[in-house]
């Protein structure tokens, strides 16, 4: 917040500088001598350059403040609810890469041969290829599977969780018709499954906190760049 206030103060100074430059320009008229005109023009140019620099500094300070605010809002520590969760450890079906449509042993797979390509982190309104979803889990991403006809209130809760990341891993939410009718969501990581009859932020948050970036292949954040890069 301090950077934000400083940035706004600098912006006010920049605006004052532009006002002074406009005032100096107004004073420069035909009645003045050539030397006086040149002096006023030089003064106006100085105020404009100073104001431009202040605007750039203000944008940098405000931008940095907003980035820090966002980072704090989605700090992974906020998901450390310590909620008791029931997680199934699934069989590891391997992690080979292969193009095309593939068959899986599980309806909602948590391992197995998959696409050479992965997906960007975030909330999906249409189900991406399962082959790519499995690749994301290989890199330690968490997948929240929800019913395609889930109510908006639930979708809003799920969407919030897709903003959390750590190192090179993140969270994806995807509609999936294979979510059992008696479950509201199914949350998965590499070889881990947690079905929930009723969505519970504390349970899902705890799952994310415990299993994110725990896949067999961890990629640095500066390489993955939010997923969709492999």
Secondary structure, 3 states (H helix, E strand, C coil): CHHHHHHHHHHHHHHHHHHHHHHHHHHCCCCCCHHHHHHHHHHHHHHHHHHHHHHHHHHHHHHHHHHHHHHHHCCHHHHCCCCCCCCEECCCCCCCECCCCCCCCCCCCCCCCECCCCCECEECCCCCCHHHHHHHHHCCCEEEEECCCCCHHHHHHHHHHCCCCECCECEEEEECCCCCCCCCEEEEECCEEEEECCCCHHHHHHHHHHHCCCCCCCCCHHHHCCECCC
